[in-house]
Amino acid sequence: MNPLESRLREALRRQDPPDGFAERVLERARRMPPHRRPSPWLMAASLLGLLVPMGWGYQAYQAHRRAEAERAQAQLLLALQITHQKLDLAFRHLQTESEQP
């Protein structure tokens, strides 16, 4: 075992606490002021401070999704219009070939 490991083992070995340790900790805990709950108004204001930005973020997200849907709809309509034109052109081409002797 190298010296570093020996020193580390020594530093981390289990030791019993000094006499009266638990009593001192309990006494200090008794002297600490009790934890006070925040007022309901402060809690409501904090909650509102969280919910308002979340609401704005959700509205922005919905607006973004709506814009994407409108863009997709426009692309679909354009694709259908182009397809209609190409099919109409092919149909007219076939009709003119069938009319030729």
Secondary structure, DSSP 8 states (H G I E B T S, - for coil): --HHHHHHHHHHS-----TTHHHHHHHHHHHS-------HHHHHHHHHHHHHHHHHHHHHHHHHHHHHHHHHHHHHHHHHHHHHHHHHHHHHHHHHHHH--
